[in-house]
Amino acid sequence: MEAELTEARLLRNQADYDCYPANLQAWEYDARKLAASAAVFVKTCESFVIENGYV
């Protein structure tokens, strides 16, 4: 999970600092992959806060 978060941060930085994406299809692939990782991350965070009594 940590590696996926690191990769997501690097991709976000790349998107922020590149003037224009060179290949929109490559960005679409990255976006779809990140969407799947984000869903798992949110589920993990929800479980953590519930199990530890934060919610």
PQR file of N, CA, C, O and H, with PARSE charges and radii, in Angstrom:
ATOM      1  N   MET A   1       0.826  -1.185   0.000 -0.4000 1.5000
ATOM      2  CA  MET A   1       0.000   0.000   0.000 -0.0000 2.0000
ATOM      3  C   MET A   1       0.875   1.255   0.000  0.5500 1.7000
ATOM      4  O   MET A   1       0.554   2.230  -0.680 -0.5500 1.4000
ATOM      5  N   GLU A   2       1.965   1.240   0.747 -0.4000 1.5000
ATOM      6  CA  GLU A   2       2.830   2.419   0.805 -0.0000 2.0000
ATOM      7  C   GLU A   2       3.426   2.735  -0.562  0.5500 1.7000
ATOM      8  O   GLU A   2       3.522   3.900  -0.946 -0.5500 1.4000
ATOM      9  H   GLU A   2       2.226   0.448   1.299  0.4000 1.0000
ATOM     10  N   ALA A   3       3.825   1.706  -1.291 -0.4000 1.5000
ATOM     11  CA  ALA A   3       4.396   1.923  -2.622 -0.0000 2.0000
ATOM     12  C   ALA A   3       3.360   2.526  -3.565  0.5500 1.7000
ATOM     13  O   ALA A   3       3.685   3.390  -4.380 -0.5500 1.4000
ATOM     14  H   ALA A   3       3.747   0.760  -0.978  0.4000 1.0000
ATOM     15  N   GLU A   4       2.116   2.073  -3.455 -0.4000 1.5000
ATOM     16  CA  GLU A   4       1.055   2.622  -4.304 -0.0000 2.0000
ATOM     17  C   GLU A   4       0.797   4.094  -3.980  0.5500 1.7000
ATOM     18  O   GLU A   4       0.565   4.897  -4.884 -0.5500 1.4000
ATOM     19  H   GLU A   4       1.851   1.371  -2.793  0.4000 1.0000
ATOM     20  N   LEU A   5       0.836   4.447  -2.695 -0.4000 1.5000
ATOM     21  CA  LEU A   5       0.641   5.845  -2.312 -0.0000 2.0000
ATOM     22  C   LEU A   5       1.790   6.717  -2.811  0.5500 1.7000
ATOM     23  O   LEU A   5       1.577   7.847  -3.250 -0.5500 1.4000
ATOM     24  H   LEU A   5       1.024   3.795  -1.961  0.4000 1.0000
ATOM     25  N   THR A   6       3.000   6.187  -2.741 -0.4000 1.5000
ATOM     26  CA  THR A   6       4.160   6.921  -3.241 -0.0000 2.0000
ATOM     27  C   THR A   6       4.040   7.142  -4.743  0.5500 1.7000
ATOM     28  O   THR A   6       4.294   8.240  -5.237 -0.5500 1.4000
ATOM     29  H   THR A   6       3.174   5.269  -2.384  0.4000 1.0000
ATOM     30  N   GLU A   7       3.651   6.097  -5.465 -0.4000 1.5000
ATOM     31  CA  GLU A   7       3.478   6.218  -6.914 -0.0000 2.0000
ATOM     32  C   GLU A   7       2.380   7.229  -7.246  0.5500 1.7000
ATOM     33  O   GLU A   7       2.529   8.023  -8.176 -0.5500 1.4000
ATOM     34  H   GLU A   7       3.444   5.204  -5.064  0.4000 1.0000
ATOM     35  N   ALA A   8       1.287   7.205  -6.498 -0.4000 1.5000
ATOM     36  CA  ALA A   8       0.193   8.157  -6.727 -0.0000 2.0000
ATOM     37  C   ALA A   8       0.672   9.591  -6.524  0.5500 1.7000
ATOM     38  O   ALA A   8       0.323  10.482  -7.299 -0.5500 1.4000
ATOM     39  H   ALA A   8       1.166   6.560  -5.743  0.4000 1.0000
ATOM     40  N   ARG A   9       1.462   9.810  -5.495 -0.4000 1.5000
ATOM     41  CA  ARG A   9       1.994  11.157  -5.237 -0.0000 2.0000
ATOM     42  C   ARG A   9       2.898  11.605  -6.375  0.5500 1.7000
ATOM     43  O   ARG A   9       2.824  12.752  -6.814 -0.5500 1.4000
ATOM     44  H   ARG A   9       1.746   9.086  -4.866  0.4000 1.0000
ATOM     45  N   LEU A  10       3.753  10.706  -6.857 -0.4000 1.5000
ATOM     46  CA  LEU A  10       4.651  11.055  -7.958 -0.0000 2.0000
ATOM     47  C   LEU A  10       3.882  11.366  -9.235  0.5500 1.7000
ATOM     48  O   LEU A  10       4.225  12.301  -9.959 -0.5500 1.4000
ATOM     49  H   LEU A  10       3.814   9.774  -6.501  0.4000 1.0000
ATOM     50  N   LEU A  11       2.838  10.581  -9.513 -0.4000 1.5000
ATOM     51  CA  LEU A  11       2.018  10.843 -10.695 -0.0000 2.0000
ATOM     52  C   LEU A  11       1.283  12.172 -10.573  0.5500 1.7000
ATOM     53  O   LEU A  11       1.164  12.913 -11.549 -0.5500 1.4000
ATOM     54  H   LEU A  11       2.559   9.821  -8.925  0.4000 1.0000
ATOM     55  N   ARG A  12       0.794  12.472  -9.381 -0.4000 1.5000
ATOM     56  CA  ARG A  12       0.120  13.754  -9.162 -0.0000 2.0000
ATOM     57  C   ARG A  12       1.085  14.904  -9.406  0.5500 1.7000
ATOM     58  O   ARG A  12       0.738  15.882 -10.067 -0.5500 1.4000
ATOM     59  H   ARG A  12       0.891  11.870  -8.588  0.4000 1.0000
ATOM     60  N   ASN A  13       2.298  14.785  -8.871 -0.4000 1.5000
ATOM     61  CA  ASN A  13       3.298  15.829  -9.085 -0.0000 2.0000
ATOM     62  C   ASN A  13       3.631  15.982 -10.564  0.5500 1.7000
ATOM     63  O   ASN A  13       3.781  17.097 -11.064 -0.5500 1.4000
ATOM     64  H   ASN A  13       2.580  13.990  -8.334  0.4000 1.0000
ATOM     65  N   GLN A  14       3.744  14.864 -11.254 -0.4000 1.5000
ATOM     66  CA  GLN A  14       4.035  14.914 -12.684 -0.0000 2.0000
ATOM     67  C   GLN A  14       2.903  15.632 -13.418  0.5500 1.7000
ATOM     68  O   GLN A  14       3.157  16.457 -14.295 -0.5500 1.4000
ATOM     69  H   GLN A  14       3.622  13.958 -10.849  0.4000 1.0000
ATOM     70  N   ALA A  15       1.668  15.324 -13.064 -0.4000 1.5000
ATOM     71  CA  ALA A  15       0.520  15.981 -13.698 -0.0000 2.0000
ATOM     72  C   ALA A  15       0.496  17.468 -13.378  0.5500 1.7000
ATOM     73  O   ALA A  15       0.138  18.280 -14.232 -0.5500 1.4000
ATOM     74  H   ALA A  15       1.462  14.654 -12.351  0.4000 1.0000
ATOM     75  N   ASP A  16       0.872  17.831 -12.166 -0.4000 1.5000
ATOM     76  CA  ASP A  16       0.858  19.241 -11.766 -0.0000 2.0000
ATOM     77  C   ASP A  16       1.920  20.065 -12.485  0.5500 1.7000
ATOM     78  O   ASP A  16       1.681  21.231 -12.802 -0.5500 1.4000
ATOM     79  H   ASP A  16       1.164  17.172 -11.473  0.4000 1.0000
ATOM     80  N   TYR A  17       3.078  19.488 -12.746 -0.4000 1.5000
ATOM     81  CA  TYR A  17       4.200  20.267 -13.251 -0.0000 2.0000
ATOM     82  C   TYR A  17       4.445  20.128 -14.745  0.5500 1.7000
ATOM     83  O   TYR A  17       5.187  20.928 -15.316 -0.5500 1.4000
ATOM     84  H   TYR A  17       3.272  18.541 -12.488  0.4000 1.0000
ATOM     85  N   ASP A  18       3.846  19.138 -15.394 -0.4000 1.5000
ATOM     86  CA  ASP A  18       3.950  19.041 -16.850 -0.0000 2.0000
ATOM     87  C   ASP A  18       2.942  20.007 -17.461  0.5500 1.7000
ATOM     88  O   ASP A  18       1.785  20.058 -17.045 -0.5500 1.4000
ATOM     89  H   ASP A  18       3.244  18.488 -14.930  0.4000 1.0000
ATOM     90  N   CYS A  19       3.392  20.771 -18.446 -0.4000 1.5000
ATOM     91  CA  CYS A  19       2.475  21.733 -19.077 -0.0000 2.0000
ATOM     92  C   CYS A  19       1.290  21.038 -19.726  0.5500 1.7000
ATOM     93  O   CYS A  19       0.139  21.412 -19.502 -0.5500 1.4000
ATOM     94  H   CYS A  19       4.332  20.730 -18.784  0.4000 1.0000
ATOM     95  N   TYR A  20       1.575  20.038 -20.519 -0.4000 1.5000
ATOM     96  CA  TYR A  20       0.528  19.284 -21.196 -0.0000 2.0000
ATOM     97  C   TYR A  20       0.933  17.821 -21.199  0.5500 1.7000
ATOM     98  O   TYR A  20       2.104  17.504 -21.409 -0.5500 1.4000
ATOM     99  H   TYR A  20       2.510  19.734 -20.701  0.4000 1.0000
ATOM    100  N   PRO A  21      -0.009  16.934 -20.972 -0.5600 1.5000
ATOM    101  CA  PRO A  21       0.346  15.509 -21.056  0.2800 2.0000
ATOM    102  C   PRO A  21       0.699  15.152 -22.497  0.5500 1.7000
ATOM    103  O   PRO A  21      -0.002  15.531 -23.436 -0.5500 1.4000
ATOM    104  N   ALA A  22       1.775  14.432 -22.649 -0.4000 1.5000
ATOM    105  CA  ALA A  22       2.226  14.056 -23.986 -0.0000 2.0000
ATOM    106  C   ALA A  22       1.297  13.022 -24.608  0.5500 1.7000
ATOM    107  O   ALA A  22       1.112  13.004 -25.825 -0.5500 1.4000
ATOM    108  H   ALA A  22       2.344  14.124 -21.887  0.4000 1.0000
ATOM    109  N   ASN A  23       0.724  12.178 -23.793 -0.4000 1.5000
ATOM    110  CA  ASN A  23      -0.087  11.085 -24.302 -0.0000 2.0000
ATOM    111  C   ASN A  23      -1.313  10.925 -23.400  0.5500 1.7000
ATOM    112  O   ASN A  23      -1.203  10.426 -22.280 -0.5500 1.4000
ATOM    113  H   ASN A  23       0.875  12.193 -22.805  0.4000 1.0000
ATOM    114  N   LEU A  24      -2.466  11.344 -23.886 -0.4000 1.5000
ATOM    115  CA  LEU A  24      -3.681  11.275 -23.077 -0.0000 2.0000
ATOM    116  C   LEU A  24      -4.052   9.843 -22.714  0.5500 1.7000
ATOM    117  O   LEU A  24      -4.611   9.604 -21.644 -0.5500 1.4000
ATOM    118  H   LEU A  24      -2.555  11.750 -24.796  0.4000 1.0000
ATOM    119  N   GLN A  25      -3.750   8.894 -23.585 -0.4000 1.5000
ATOM    120  CA  GLN A  25      -4.060   7.501 -23.282 -0.0000 2.0000
ATOM    121  C   GLN A  25      -3.238   6.994 -22.105  0.5500 1.7000
ATOM    122  O   GLN A  25      -3.729   6.200 -21.302 -0.5500 1.4000
ATOM    123  H   GLN A  25      -3.296   9.088 -24.454  0.4000 1.0000
ATOM    124  N   ALA A  26      -2.008   7.439 -21.996 -0.4000 1.5000
ATOM    125  CA  ALA A  26      -1.177   7.041 -20.853 -0.0000 2.0000
ATOM    126  C   ALA A  26      -1.755   7.607 -19.565  0.5500 1.7000
ATOM    127  O   ALA A  26      -1.764   6.922 -18.542 -0.5500 1.4000
ATOM    128  H   ALA A  26      -1.609   8.084 -22.648  0.4000 1.0000
ATOM    129  N   TRP A  27      -2.238   8.849 -19.596 -0.4000 1.5000
ATOM    130  CA  TRP A  27      -2.850   9.448 -18.411 -0.0000 2.0000
ATOM    131  C   TRP A  27      -4.133   8.715 -18.045  0.5500 1.7000
ATOM    132  O   TRP A  27      -4.439   8.546 -16.864 -0.5500 1.4000
ATOM    133  H   TRP A  27      -2.230   9.405 -20.427  0.4000 1.0000
ATOM    134  N   GLU A  28      -4.883   8.280 -19.051 -0.4000 1.5000
ATOM    135  CA  GLU A  28      -6.118   7.550 -18.761 -0.0000 2.0000
ATOM    136  C   GLU A  28      -5.798   6.243 -18.036  0.5500 1.7000
ATOM    137  O   GLU A  28      -6.476   5.884 -17.073 -0.5500 1.4000
ATOM    138  H   GLU A  28      -4.635   8.416 -20.010  0.4000 1.0000
ATOM    139  N   TYR A  29      -4.779   5.539 -18.493 -0.4000 1.5000
ATOM    140  CA  TYR A  29      -4.374   4.295 -17.837 -0.0000 2.0000
ATOM    141  C   TYR A  29      -3.996   4.559 -16.382  0.5500 1.7000
ATOM    142  O   TYR A  29      -4.440   3.849 -15.480 -0.5500 1.4000
ATOM    143  H   TYR A  29      -4.228   5.830 -19.275  0.4000 1.0000
ATOM    144  N   ASP A  30      -3.174   5.581 -16.160 -0.4000 1.5000
ATOM    145  CA  ASP A  30      -2.758   5.920 -14.795 -0.0000 2.0000
ATOM    146  C   ASP A  30      -3.960   6.288 -13.933  0.5500 1.7000
ATOM    147  O   ASP A  30      -4.048   5.876 -12.776 -0.5500 1.4000
ATOM    148  H   ASP A  30      -2.813   6.158 -16.892  0.4000 1.0000
ATOM    149  N   ALA A  31      -4.879   7.059 -14.491 -0.4000 1.5000
ATOM    150  CA  ALA A  31      -6.058   7.484 -13.729 -0.0000 2.0000
ATOM    151  C   ALA A  31      -6.921   6.291 -13.330  0.5500 1.7000
ATOM    152  O   ALA A  31      -7.400   6.226 -12.198 -0.5500 1.4000
ATOM    153  H   ALA A  31      -4.808   7.393 -15.430  0.4000 1.0000
ATOM    154  N   ARG A  32      -7.119   5.368 -14.228 -0.4000 1.5000
ATOM    155  CA  ARG A  32      -7.930   4.183 -13.908 -0.0000 2.0000
ATOM    156  C   ARG A  32      -7.248   3.317 -12.846  0.5500 1.7000
ATOM    157  O   ARG A  32      -7.903   2.785 -11.950 -0.5500 1.4000
ATOM    158  H   ARG A  32      -6.730   5.420 -15.148  0.4000 1.0000
ATOM    159  N   LYS A  33      -5.929   3.186 -12.959 -0.4000 1.5000
ATOM    160  CA  LYS A  33      -5.179   2.402 -11.977 -0.0000 2.0000
ATOM    161  C   LYS A  33      -5.248   3.067 -10.602  0.5500 1.7000
ATOM    162  O   LYS A  33      -5.428   2.390  -9.589 -0.5500 1.4000
ATOM    163  H   LYS A  33      -5.397   3.619 -13.687  0.4000 1.0000
ATOM    164  N   LEU A  34      -5.104   4.385 -10.570 -0.4000 1.5000
ATOM    165  CA  LEU A  34      -5.176   5.109  -9.301 -0.0000 2.0000
ATOM    166  C   LEU A  34      -6.576   5.051  -8.698  0.5500 1.7000
ATOM    167  O   LEU A  34      -6.721   5.003  -7.477 -0.5500 1.4000
ATOM    168  H   LEU A  34      -4.958   4.935 -11.393  0.4000 1.0000
ATOM    169  N   ALA A  35      -7.595   5.057  -9.531 -0.4000 1.5000
ATOM    170  CA  ALA A  35      -8.966   4.977  -9.020 -0.0000 2.0000
ATOM    171  C   ALA A  35      -9.179   3.663  -8.279  0.5500 1.7000
ATOM    172  O   ALA A  35      -9.825   3.637  -7.232 -0.5500 1.4000
ATOM    173  H   ALA A  35      -7.478   5.096 -10.523  0.4000 1.0000
ATOM    174  N   ALA A  36      -8.644   2.585  -8.811 -0.4000 1.5000
ATOM    175  CA  ALA A  36      -8.768   1.288  -8.141 -0.0000 2.0000
ATOM    176  C   ALA A  36      -7.998   1.291  -6.826  0.5500 1.7000
ATOM    177  O   ALA A  36      -8.504   0.801  -5.816 -0.5500 1.4000
ATOM    178  H   ALA A  36      -8.119   2.606  -9.662  0.4000 1.0000
ATOM    179  N   SER A  37      -6.791   1.832  -6.823 -0.4000 1.5000
ATOM    180  CA  SER A  37      -6.001   1.907  -5.592 -0.0000 2.0000
ATOM    181  C   SER A  37      -6.675   2.800  -4.562  0.5500 1.7000
ATOM    182  O   SER A  37      -6.657   2.499  -3.368 -0.5500 1.4000
ATOM    183  H   SER A  37      -6.380   2.230  -7.644  0.4000 1.0000
ATOM    184  N   ALA A  38      -7.267   3.890  -5.016 -0.4000 1.5000
ATOM    185  CA  ALA A  38      -7.934   4.819  -4.100 -0.0000 2.0000
ATOM    186  C   ALA A  38      -9.102   4.145  -3.396  0.5500 1.7000
ATOM    187  O   ALA A  38      -9.322   4.368  -2.205 -0.5500 1.4000
ATOM    188  H   ALA A  38      -7.282   4.134  -5.985  0.4000 1.0000
ATOM    189  N   ALA A  39      -9.847   3.327  -4.116 -0.4000 1.5000
ATOM    190  CA  ALA A  39     -10.980   2.624  -3.508 -0.0000 2.0000
ATOM    191  C   ALA A  39     -10.508   1.700  -2.389  0.5500 1.7000
ATOM    192  O   ALA A  39     -11.131   1.640  -1.330 -0.5500 1.4000
ATOM    193  H   ALA A  39      -9.668   3.145  -5.083  0.4000 1.0000
ATOM    194  N   VAL A  40      -9.423   0.989  -2.617 -0.4000 1.5000
ATOM    195  CA  VAL A  40      -8.866   0.098  -1.594 -0.0000 2.0000
ATOM    196  C   VAL A  40      -8.356   0.915  -0.409  0.5500 1.7000
ATOM    197  O   VAL A  40      -8.569   0.534   0.742 -0.5500 1.4000
ATOM    198  H   VAL A  40      -8.916   1.037  -3.478  0.4000 1.0000
ATOM    199  N   PHE A  41      -7.689   2.028  -0.679 -0.4000 1.5000
ATOM    200  CA  PHE A  41      -7.154   2.877   0.373 -0.0000 2.0000
ATOM    201  C   PHE A  41      -8.275   3.433   1.257  0.5500 1.7000
ATOM    202  O   PHE A  41      -8.161   3.423   2.483 -0.5500 1.4000
ATOM    203  H   PHE A  41      -7.516   2.338  -1.614  0.4000 1.0000
ATOM    204  N   VAL A  42      -9.340   3.911   0.646 -0.4000 1.5000
ATOM    205  CA  VAL A  42     -10.463   4.455   1.416 -0.0000 2.0000
ATOM    206  C   VAL A  42     -11.082   3.372   2.285  0.5500 1.7000
ATOM    207  O   VAL A  42     -11.388   3.614   3.453 -0.5500 1.4000
ATOM    208  H   VAL A  42      -9.432   3.919  -0.350  0.4000 1.0000
ATOM    209  N   LYS A  43     -11.268   2.195   1.734 -0.4000 1.5000
ATOM    210  CA  LYS A  43     -11.843   1.082   2.500 -0.0000 2.0000
ATOM    211  C   LYS A  43     -10.944   0.742   3.694  0.5500 1.7000
ATOM    212  O   LYS A  43     -11.443   0.510   4.795 -0.5500 1.4000
ATOM    213  H   LYS A  43     -11.020   1.999   0.786  0.4000 1.0000
ATOM    214  N   THR A  44      -9.637   0.713   3.485 -0.4000 1.5000
ATOM    215  CA  THR A  44      -8.688   0.432   4.557 -0.0000 2.0000
ATOM    216  C   THR A  44      -8.758   1.499   5.643  0.5500 1.7000
ATOM    217  O   THR A  44      -8.752   1.183   6.832 -0.5500 1.4000
ATOM    218  H   THR A  44      -9.232   0.902   2.591  0.4000 1.0000
ATOM    219  N   CYS A  45      -8.822   2.754   5.234 -0.4000 1.5000
ATOM    220  CA  CYS A  45      -8.920   3.854   6.209 -0.0000 2.0000
ATOM    221  C   CYS A  45     -10.221   3.778   6.999  0.5500 1.7000
ATOM    222  O   CYS A  45     -10.228   3.987   8.212 -0.5500 1.4000
ATOM    223  H   CYS A  45      -8.827   3.011   4.267  0.4000 1.0000
ATOM    224  N   GLU A  46     -11.318   3.479   6.312 -0.4000 1.5000
ATOM    225  CA  GLU A  46     -12.604   3.357   7.002 -0.0000 2.0000
ATOM    226  C   GLU A  46     -12.554   2.250   8.046  0.5500 1.7000
ATOM    227  O   GLU A  46     -13.015   2.434   9.173 -0.5500 1.4000
ATOM    228  H   GLU A  46     -11.311   3.309   5.327  0.4000 1.0000
ATOM    229  N   SER A  47     -12.002   1.119   7.680 -0.4000 1.5000
ATOM    230  CA  SER A  47     -11.890   0.005   8.624 -0.0000 2.0000
ATOM    231  C   SER A  47     -11.042   0.393   9.826  0.5500 1.7000
ATOM    232  O   SER A  47     -11.386   0.064  10.961 -0.5500 1.4000
ATOM    233  H   SER A  47     -11.627   0.970   6.765  0.4000 1.0000
ATOM    234  N   PHE A  48      -9.940   1.087   9.587 -0.4000 1.5000
ATOM    235  CA  PHE A  48      -9.044   1.501  10.663 -0.0000 2.0000
ATOM    236  C   PHE A  48      -9.758   2.404  11.664  0.5500 1.7000
ATOM    237  O   PHE A  48      -9.680   2.177  12.871 -0.5500 1.4000
ATOM    238  H   PHE A  48      -9.660   1.354   8.665  0.4000 1.0000
ATOM    239  N   VAL A  49     -10.452   3.426  11.170 -0.4000 1.5000
ATOM    240  CA  VAL A  49     -11.088   4.364  12.098 -0.0000 2.0000
ATOM    241  C   VAL A  49     -12.233   3.717  12.869  0.5500 1.7000
ATOM    242  O   VAL A  49     -12.470   4.051  14.030 -0.5500 1.4000
ATOM    243  H   VAL A  49     -10.515   3.611  10.190  0.4000 1.0000
ATOM    244  N   ILE A  50     -12.936   2.799  12.232 -0.4000 1.5000
ATOM    245  CA  ILE A  50     -14.027   2.102  12.928 -0.0000 2.0000
ATOM    246  C   ILE A  50     -13.465   1.165  13.987  0.5500 1.7000
ATOM    247  O   ILE A  50     -13.938   1.156  15.124 -0.5500 1.4000
ATOM    248  H   ILE A  50     -12.743   2.528  11.289  0.4000 1.0000
ATOM    249  N   GLU A  51     -12.455   0.376  13.620 -0.4000 1.5000
ATOM    250  CA  GLU A  51     -11.866  -0.585  14.555 -0.0000 2.0000
ATOM    251  C   GLU A  51     -11.194   0.091  15.746  0.5500 1.7000
ATOM    252  O   GLU A  51     -11.133  -0.487  16.832 -0.5500 1.4000
ATOM    253  H   GLU A  51     -12.071   0.384  12.697  0.4000 1.0000
ATOM    254  N   ASN A  52     -10.694   1.299  15.554 -0.4000 1.5000
ATOM    255  CA  ASN A  52      -9.992   2.001  16.624 -0.0000 2.0000
ATOM    256  C   ASN A  52     -10.864   3.021  17.343  0.5500 1.7000
ATOM    257  O   ASN A  52     -10.371   3.798  18.161 -0.5500 1.4000
ATOM    258  H   ASN A  52     -10.744   1.769  14.673  0.4000 1.0000
ATOM    259  N   GLY A  53     -12.146   3.021  17.042 -0.4000 1.5000
ATOM    260  CA  GLY A  53     -13.088   3.861  17.761 -0.0000 2.0000
ATOM    261  C   GLY A  53     -13.020   5.343  17.451  0.5500 1.7000
ATOM    262  O   GLY A  53     -13.469   6.161  18.254 -0.5500 1.4000
ATOM    263  H   GLY A  53     -12.546   2.390  16.377  0.4000 1.0000
ATOM    264  N   TYR A  54     -12.472   5.703  16.310 -0.4000 1.5000
ATOM    265  CA  TYR A  54     -12.421   7.117  15.943 -0.0000 2.0000
ATOM    266  C   TYR A  54     -13.760   7.609  15.393  0.5500 1.7000
ATOM    267  O   TYR A  54     -14.018   8.812  15.348 -0.5500 1.4000
ATOM    268  H   TYR A  54     -12.107   5.038  15.658  0.4000 1.0000
ATOM    269  N   VAL A  55     -14.596   6.680  14.983 -0.4000 1.5000
ATOM    270  CA  VAL A  55     -15.921   7.033  14.452 -0.0000 2.0000
ATOM    271  C   VAL A  55     -16.965   6.234  15.188  0.5500 1.7000
ATOM    272  O   VAL A  55     -18.156   6.367  14.908 -0.5500 1.4000
ATOM    273  H   VAL A  55     -14.387   5.703  15.019  0.4000 1.0000
TER
END
